[in-house]
Amino acid sequence: MISNLQDKKVTMDCLKILALDRSEVVYKEADITEDITPLFYRGLRQKLMKGETIISSIEAQTRKGKSVLALHIMNFINQEILMGNFKNSILCSRKEIWEEAIKEKGINPIELLAPSKVDYNRVCNRKVLTGIATLCDEDSAMDNVGLNSSVEDKMTAYQLQVCAVSNVHTCFCSAGGNYYSKYSTLIIKIIDNDKKNKITKAKVYYNDVSSNEAPIMLGIITIDVSDILEKDWYRLYERQKLFAIDLQKSGISGGIRGCEFALTTLLLYKSLERMADIGGSKFDDLLSVKFDEVIRLTKGCHSILAKNEIMSRAKGLLNLKKLIKEKERSIKRVPKKKLTDNEKRALVDSLNEEIIFTKEELKKALEGQKSLIKIYLEYKSIGENSLKLEIEELCKNNNIKLNEVENVN
């Protein structure tokens, strides 16, 4: 029995071997004080050499340095991939440091960092990011409520389970145990964050995702995170993170998610604007089809409720546009013989007032959606994220003029 276990250990990384050894004896966590920092780094290298996808979960109270530790681990994995010639990476056989190497591939470091699940799914959907590590920061309470939150949860789990074939290594951060811990092989709980000396101390647990057993504590790691605090892209990421927090506090429904909804709504409106001009009434028949086309452009994922809400918003805008055209046609059809001049004038004036009012309402609604898109672009402009350019190109190709007042004539 022991010999079979020893044979199996030959093919395991050192972290898994330590977990097996710990599982054979009953330990109290307080008794495990061993510093396993060198073993931790070696275990990460061995997992990469075996072609494993590394999923880790970093847990701590607010302002305890979760993001910085996660970024350090992410940065370490990426450096190893770029310099270690691992067969599972599209970025193998590179000798440059990480930032220079990924810029050569057209990848900006800031684009690997996701302040929320909305951003994380965008990161994972980029094929060029195959084979490197990313960060999904702050699995917050606000991420888990509102339209589309359930689908984002499932899509994130899908990325972790199915899209692991792309070897997208992920570090998750949360203020406590999160939903994604069950997908994480390594669970890291921060004990202390020495900001003066830039040292983070944490407990490391090994989690067998294929079993229902509790994670096994391996030991303590002591990590110097000064390498991350000196990075330009770290400071940019902090700005992006604070931007998203401020946006959530501002009262804009859904925060960043709400800004994405505005983009989808306006693209849907523009796709059927001509039909509203000519008086078409079968919006319901086309909205669903057009919605699917728009989602392929934005690369988003939406729940049925979110889809219905966005289609309802677009339909409201289209109905206003249609009403304007109907009123304008009504003016041209005012009977000339049955009404007196005063009656005709009164009717035309009344229709013109309705047209002016409806145009103002439509203009305000469209400008409101555009303002949310501009906020989203401002958010994505931090660190020169290429998604900003993609959104601008999408708007340009669909006649959405963000810097001009919307023409509703």
C-alpha positions in Angstrom: 0.0 0.0 0.0 2.8 2.4 1.0 4.8 1.5 -2.1 1.8 2.3 -4.4 1.5 5.7 -2.7 5.2 6.4 -3.2 4.9 5.5 -6.9 2.0 8.0 -7.2 4.0 10.7 -5.5 6.6 10.5 -8.2 4.2 12.1 -10.6 2.9 14.7 -8.2 4.1 18.2 -7.5 5.7 18.9 -4.1 2.6 20.8 -2.8 0.3 17.8 -3.4 2.9 15.5 -1.8 2.9 17.7 1.3 -0.9 17.7 1.4 -0.9 13.9 1.2 1.6 13.7 4.0 -0.4 16.1 6.2 -3.6 14.1 5.5 -2.0 10.9 7.0 -1.7 12.5 10.4 -4.2 14.6 12.5 -2.8 18.1 12.9 -4.1 21.2 14.5 -3.6 24.3 12.4 -1.9 26.1 15.3 0.8 23.3 15.3 1.7 24.0 11.6 4.1 26.9 11.8 6.6 25.7 9.1 7.5 28.4 6.5 7.1 26.7 3.1 7.8 29.7 0.9 10.5 28.0 -1.3 8.3 24.9 -1.5 5.4 27.1 -2.6 7.3 28.6 -5.5 8.7 25.2 -6.5 5.2 23.7 -6.4 3.9 26.4 -8.8 6.7 25.7 -11.2 6.1 21.9 -11.1 2.4 22.4 -11.8 3.3 24.6 -14.8 5.7 21.9 -16.1 3.0 19.3 -15.9 0.6 21.6 -17.9 -1.8 22.1 -15.0 -4.1 25.2 -14.8 -3.4 26.9 -11.5 -6.5 28.3 -9.8 -5.9 30.0 -6.5 -8.2 31.9 -4.0 -6.8 34.7 -1.8 -8.9 35.5 1.2 -8.5 38.3 3.8 -10.2 41.3 5.4 -10.4 44.5 3.4 -7.1 46.4 2.9 -5.0 43.4 4.0 -3.2 43.2 0.6 -5.2 40.5 -1.2 -4.8 42.2 -4.6 -1.1 42.7 -4.2 -0.4 39.1 -3.2 -2.6 37.8 -6.0 -0.7 40.1 -8.5 2.6 38.8 -7.2 1.5 35.2 -7.8 0.1 36.0 -11.2 3.3 37.8 -12.1 5.4 34.9 -10.9 3.4 32.4 -13.0 3.6 34.6 -16.1 7.4 35.1 -15.7 7.8 31.3 -15.4 5.7 30.7 -18.5 7.6 33.2 -20.5 11.0 32.1 -19.4 10.4 28.4 -18.7 9.6 27.1 -22.2 6.5 25.3 -21.1 4.8 23.4 -24.0 1.3 24.4 -22.9 1.9 28.1 -23.4 1.5 30.1 -26.6 4.1 32.5 -25.1 6.8 29.8 -24.6 10.5 30.2 -25.5 10.6 33.9 -24.6 13.5 35.3 -22.7 12.3 38.9 -22.2 10.8 40.0 -18.9 7.0 39.6 -18.6 5.9 43.2 -19.4 8.0 43.5 -22.6 7.1 40.0 -23.8 3.4 40.4 -23.5 3.5 43.8 -25.1 5.2 42.2 -28.1 2.1 39.9 -28.3 -0.2 42.9 -28.3 -1.2 42.3 -24.7 -1.2 45.2 -22.2 -0.5 44.0 -18.5 -3.6 46.0 -17.4 -5.8 43.8 -19.6 -5.0 40.7 -17.5 -6.5 42.3 -14.4 -10.2 42.1 -13.7 -11.7 44.2 -10.9 -15.0 42.2 -11.3 -16.5 39.1 -12.9 -17.8 41.3 -15.8 -14.2 42.1 -16.6 -12.9 38.6 -15.9 -15.2 37.1 -18.5 -14.0 39.7 -21.0 -10.4 38.7 -20.2 -11.0 35.0 -20.6 -12.9 35.5 -23.9 -9.8 36.9 -25.6 -8.1 34.1 -27.4 -4.7 35.9 -27.4 -4.6 35.4 -23.6 -4.4 31.6 -23.9 -1.7 30.2 -21.6 -1.1 33.0 -19.1 -2.3 34.1 -15.7 -5.1 36.6 -14.8 -6.5 38.2 -11.7 -10.2 38.4 -10.7 -10.4 40.9 -7.9 -13.0 41.4 -5.2 -15.8 38.9 -5.4 -18.0 41.5 -3.8 -21.6 41.4 -2.6 -22.6 43.9 -5.3 -21.2 41.6 -8.0 -23.7 39.0 -6.9 -26.9 41.0 -7.2 -28.9 42.6 -10.0 -29.6 41.7 -13.5 -27.2 39.2 -15.1 -25.3 38.4 -11.9 -26.4 34.7 -11.9 -25.3 34.2 -15.5 -21.9 35.9 -14.8 -21.5 33.5 -11.9 -22.2 30.5 -14.2 -20.0 31.9 -16.9 -17.1 32.4 -14.5 -17.5 28.8 -13.3 -17.6 27.7 -16.9 -14.4 29.5 -17.6 -12.8 27.8 -14.7 -14.1 24.3 -15.5 -14.2 24.1 -19.3 -12.0 26.9 -20.5 -9.1 25.5 -18.4 -8.0 23.8 -21.6 -6.7 27.2 -22.6 -4.6 27.3 -19.5 -5.9 30.6 -18.2 -4.4 30.6 -14.7 -6.6 32.6 -12.3 -6.1 34.3 -8.9 -9.4 35.1 -7.2 -9.7 37.6 -4.3 -12.4 38.0 -1.7 -13.0 39.3 1.8 -14.0 35.9 2.9 -14.6 32.4 1.5 -16.1 32.7 -2.0 -18.1 30.6 -4.4 -15.0 29.9 -6.5 -12.9 28.5 -3.7 -14.3 25.1 -4.6 -12.5 25.4 -8.0 -9.3 26.5 -6.4 -6.4 24.1 -5.8 -4.7 26.6 -3.6 -6.5 28.6 -0.9 -4.4 31.4 0.6 -5.5 33.2 3.8 -3.5 36.3 4.7 -2.4 36.5 8.3 -0.5 39.8 8.3 0.4 42.6 5.8 3.5 44.5 6.8 3.1 47.6 4.7 6.3 49.2 5.9 8.5 46.3 4.9 6.2 45.2 2.0 6.0 41.7 3.3 2.8 39.6 3.3 2.4 36.5 5.5 -0.3 33.9 4.7 -1.5 30.4 5.4 -1.6 28.1 2.4 -4.2 25.3 2.0 -4.3 22.5 -0.6 -7.8 21.8 -1.9 -8.6 18.7 -3.8 -11.3 19.9 -6.1 -12.4 16.4 -6.9 -13.4 15.5 -3.3 -15.6 16.9 -0.6 -12.9 16.9 2.0 -11.8 20.1 3.8 -8.7 21.9 2.4 -5.5 20.8 4.1 -3.2 23.4 5.6 0.3 23.1 4.2 2.2 25.8 6.1 3.1 29.5 6.1 4.4 31.6 3.2 6.2 34.9 3.6 6.2 36.9 0.4 8.0 40.1 -0.5 5.5 42.0 -2.6 7.7 45.1 -3.3 8.1 43.9 -6.9 4.4 44.6 -7.6 4.2 47.9 -5.7 6.8 49.4 -8.0 5.0 48.5 -11.2 3.4 51.2 -13.3 0.6 48.9 -14.2 -0.2 48.2 -10.5 -0.8 51.9 -10.0 -3.0 52.0 -13.1 -4.9 49.0 -11.8 -5.5 50.7 -8.5 -7.0 53.7 -10.4 -9.3 51.4 -12.4 -10.4 49.5 -9.3 -11.3 52.8 -7.4 -13.1 54.1 -10.5 -15.4 51.0 -10.5 -16.0 51.4 -6.7 -16.9 55.1 -7.1 -19.2 54.3 -10.0 -21.0 51.7 -7.9 -21.4 54.3 -5.2 -22.7 57.0 -7.6 -26.0 55.3 -7.9 -25.7 54.3 -11.5 -27.7 51.1 -11.7 -25.5 48.1 -12.1 -22.2 50.0 -12.1 -19.9 48.8 -14.9 -22.6 46.2 -15.8 -25.1 49.0 -16.3 -22.7 50.7 -18.7 -22.4 47.5 -20.7 -26.2 47.3 -20.9 -26.3 50.9 -22.3 -23.9 49.9 -25.1 -26.0 46.8 -26.0 -29.2 48.9 -25.8 -28.0 51.6 -28.1 -26.5 49.1 -30.6 -29.9 47.3 -30.7 -31.7 50.7 -31.2 -29.4 51.6 -34.1 -29.9 48.3 -35.8 -33.7 48.9 -36.1 -33.8 52.7 -36.2 -34.5 52.7 -40.0 -37.5 50.4 -39.4 -38.9 52.9 -36.9 -38.4 55.7 -39.5 -40.6 54.0 -42.0 -43.3 53.1 -39.5 -42.5 49.4 -39.0 -44.4 47.9 -36.1 -42.9 44.3 -35.9 -40.2 45.2 -33.4 -40.9 42.2 -31.3 -40.3 39.8 -34.2 -36.8 41.3 -34.9 -35.5 42.4 -31.5 -34.6 38.9 -30.3 -32.8 38.2 -33.6 -31.0 41.5 -33.6 -30.1 41.0 -29.9 -28.2 37.8 -30.7 -26.3 39.7 -33.5 -25.4 42.5 -31.1 -24.2 40.1 -28.4 -21.8 38.5 -30.9 -20.3 42.0 -31.5 -20.0 42.9 -27.8 -18.9 39.4 -26.8 -21.1 39.5 -23.8 -23.3 37.0 -22.0 -26.8 37.8 -20.7 -29.5 36.1 -18.7 -33.0 35.8 -20.1 -34.1 38.6 -17.7 -31.3 40.8 -18.7 -32.0 40.1 -22.4 -35.7 41.0 -21.9 -34.8 44.2 -20.0 -32.4 45.4 -22.7 -34.9 44.6 -25.5 -37.6 46.5 -23.6 -35.3 49.6 -23.3 -34.5 49.4 -27.0 -38.1 48.9 -27.9 -39.0 52.0 -25.8 -36.6 54.1 -27.7 -37.8 52.7 -31.1 -41.4 53.4 -30.2 -40.5 57.1 -29.4 -38.8 57.4 -32.8 -41.8 55.7 -34.5 -44.2 58.1 -32.7 -42.3 61.1 -34.0 -42.6 59.9 -37.6 -46.3 59.1 -37.2 -47.0 62.6 -35.9 -45.1 64.1 -38.8 -47.1 62.1 -41.3 -50.3 63.1 -39.5 -49.5 66.8 -40.1 -49.3 66.1 -43.9 -52.6 64.2 -43.8 -54.6 67.0 -42.1 -57.9 67.2 -44.1 -58.1 70.5 -46.0 -61.8 70.7 -46.6 -63.5 69.4 -43.5 -61.7 71.8 -41.1 -61.6 75.5 -40.8 -58.3 77.3 -41.0 -58.3 77.9 -37.2 -59.1 74.2 -36.6 -56.3 73.1 -38.9 -53.9 75.5 -37.3 -54.8 74.3 -33.8 -54.4 70.6 -34.9 -51.1 71.2 -36.5 -49.8 73.2 -33.5 -50.9 70.4 -31.2 -49.1 67.8 -33.3 -46.0 69.9 -33.5 -46.0 70.3 -29.7 -46.2 66.5 -29.3 -43.4 66.1 -31.8 -41.1 68.6 -30.0 -41.9 67.0 -26.7 -41.3 63.4 -27.9 -38.0 64.4 -29.7 -36.8 66.0 -26.5 -37.6 62.8 -24.5 -35.9 60.6 -27.1 -32.9 62.8 -27.2 -32.6 62.8 -23.4 -32.9 59.0 -23.4 -30.3 58.5 -26.1 -27.9 60.9 -24.5 -28.4 59.1 -21.2 -27.3 55.8 -22.8 -24.4 57.5 -24.5 -23.2 59.1 -21.2 -23.0 55.6 -19.7 -21.0 54.3 -22.7 -18.6 57.3 -22.3 -18.2 56.4 -18.6 -17.4 52.8 -19.7 -14.8 54.1 -22.2 -13.2 56.3 -19.5 -13.0 53.2 -17.3 -11.3 51.2 -20.0 -9.0 54.1 -21.0 -7.0 53.6 -17.8 -3.9 51.8 -18.9 -4.7 52.1 -22.6 -6.9 49.0 -22.5 -7.5 47.7 -26.1 -11.2 47.1 -25.2 -11.7 50.8 -25.3 -10.6 50.9 -29.0 -12.9 47.9 -29.8 -15.9 49.8 -28.3 -15.1 53.0 -30.1 -14.8 51.1 -33.4 -18.1 49.3 -32.6 -19.8 52.7 -32.0 -18.3 54.2 -35.2 -19.4 51.3 -37.4 -23.0 51.5 -36.0 -23.3 55.3 -36.3 -23.2 56.0 -32.6 -21.6 59.5 -32.4 -20.6 59.7 -28.8 -19.3 63.3 -29.0 -22.2 64.7 -30.9 -25.7 65.5 -29.8 -28.0 62.8 -31.1 -30.1 63.8 -34.2 -33.6 62.5 -33.7 -35.1 63.9 -36.9 
